[in-house]
């Protein structure tokens, strides 16, 4: 199989997956109890006529396949409906929520990745040493911490020193651009730290075992025999090969990061996608939930597609 | 003949009084294993020395010490002399400048000795960059020259290791070893994983290079015949010691040490094949049985290619590549048939088709007169008792968490044989006794890691014969074993053939083994059987060109009967 064929195959696969997710999303919310009509018409003295009018307004009286086509059509136009809660288009809500979540999650993930790779490589290279034991055990400890527990602990300890809630100080409006930026940065410290600590441990353990495996390969001995110095040996030979399993596993966990941020966002009152979904569940805001789930699905699929493409760049064997 | 005795007097490379200990910390007790004991070797420029021994004899450890590549828990004493200077005394600092520049190495597994994600050219370039030998355009040109020197087109430098065949990869490895123009080349089992014809080519290449470049070559191998054909002298290692060292001719004709003699005897020699195969008991009377045990007629097997995206869009079924084409085989009770061929010739696929693991596209397979072609796995289950399989690698075919008893007992449980534990115990003990693991009590409760390779293979055989099958399928049953235990396992199979009248179909790449033990040989090439006949007839008067080529590439253990004759000039 040629390279372009591989890429095409992955892209088609991703698109098909998105379609399946769209369809499931459509079915799921029609199977669930508590439809939108009963939700909105839950006012005192709601007449059957009102219900009927609502049903017609939402197009729920049409046959299912027509609803499905309508749903697809509207989805592609970016119309995810209107949130029951704030009467804003779901799309606008989602864009706002994601634009709040992404900086925090990106910072946390990058930090976790860097820390995980560095710690994992060091413990693999110094296998069996004090450093290795210490870092592996610390990683296992953080891996075992539930996010909410770690978040709470950080909140309790640092609440006085660092801002504990929200994205910015509502009373600091009017300061210079630099002050606003610093303020936002301060607000990010705790949630980002929580995310990074819970994620880095998993990464470190994955990197360590992948590195240990590649360090035992014959080509490492060959490279040593050629006179390749230690640093280059680790970077150009061992890590380059260890990256293959790491990319797959990190990409798989990245999807979970977005949803995993629910806990962090709730704890630190971060107005992101996680908290938006959390409130939507509590308020039974179906359009918002539906849109949110779809968005998350697309994010997960996109990350996996990116992983496949990176894999293609990293592993020459993939096209055969 | 290798009689070019015009070595310059100064030695190129010498190992003096080399001792190596491996330390292991088990709790508070530090255990030390003395793995290499007082080894002395010396090579003149252009001289080739074979370092022969079985696994665990310390031969690889010896040459790794010369490269300074032993793990940190190894302790080394002695001297490694490179043109008269000791490079061992200063540790890493004194070895590093010479490594690969003066003394280079060709590693065993050409498959895994290259980094899979870098091109061949990149990896050869790295060797030169590390030692500042060449750079820029000159380096690119040199890579091309090196590849051409070993018979690879220069433009293959941009290829990745997986895009080269096994033989090509080993050639590329040799090219990389020569990148910095070393004076000494250490080759660790350079041809072990290769087919006999490719092995022949690679060995010829090594000998030619050693002559042209005046390279001192240490060839580490377990195969005496290769050494006999390509080296001037040989050193035989046993349990960390060199027990005998000398001219290859002397070793073959006048071995002084018992072990050397044993090694030569255990090396099967296709050229001295007797008329009839070696028999431990008188040959069975040939009464043509009414029906053969296994009757394979004209089977063809093909593997579907992966459907490409374009095929999917067009709705085209991909072309099937044919693995086995029109193969017919027959095994009678009490007969051993050898299926010989290179890797990729379709031997294993044929075996899998017989077992019903892959579907035959055409043809029929009869077992004891019953048509088993295309049976479902459920229909196969009761028949499995009649056909048992012995695998190549006893290190992988045994479950590491099963004791010997459980391994042998499992097939009994699966087939519901032996109602009581006592009854099963009786069968297990009988099977273990049959394969020569006596006294049985000593082995019953052992785990695989407590057994040697030969013993493991015997356990695997025991678990196959405990069901008293009529047909045994053996897939390269001895290729992973040391030379000296191979004969024992093969003789065991031979006894099962004569005593229990089992029919045995043995896959092997080794024509010599086949010639010695099988009644009939079928030679397979590119999915077809190119020649079939009585064992002695096939090796003495081969009809097919391919069989002749195969025979010509087998190294002869007698150095005087050179199969590399064209090189002695």
Interface residues (C-beta under 8 A of the other chain):
Chain A: X1 X5 X8 X9 X12 X217 X218 X219 X221 X222 X223 X224 X225 X226 X227 X228 X229 X236 X237 X240 X241 X244 X314 X315 X316 X317 X320
Chain B: X67 X69 X96 X99 X100 X101 X104 X105 X107 X108 X109 X112 X113 X114 X115 X116 X117 X118 X119 X126 X127 X130 X131 X160 X162 X163 X176 X306 X308 X309 X310
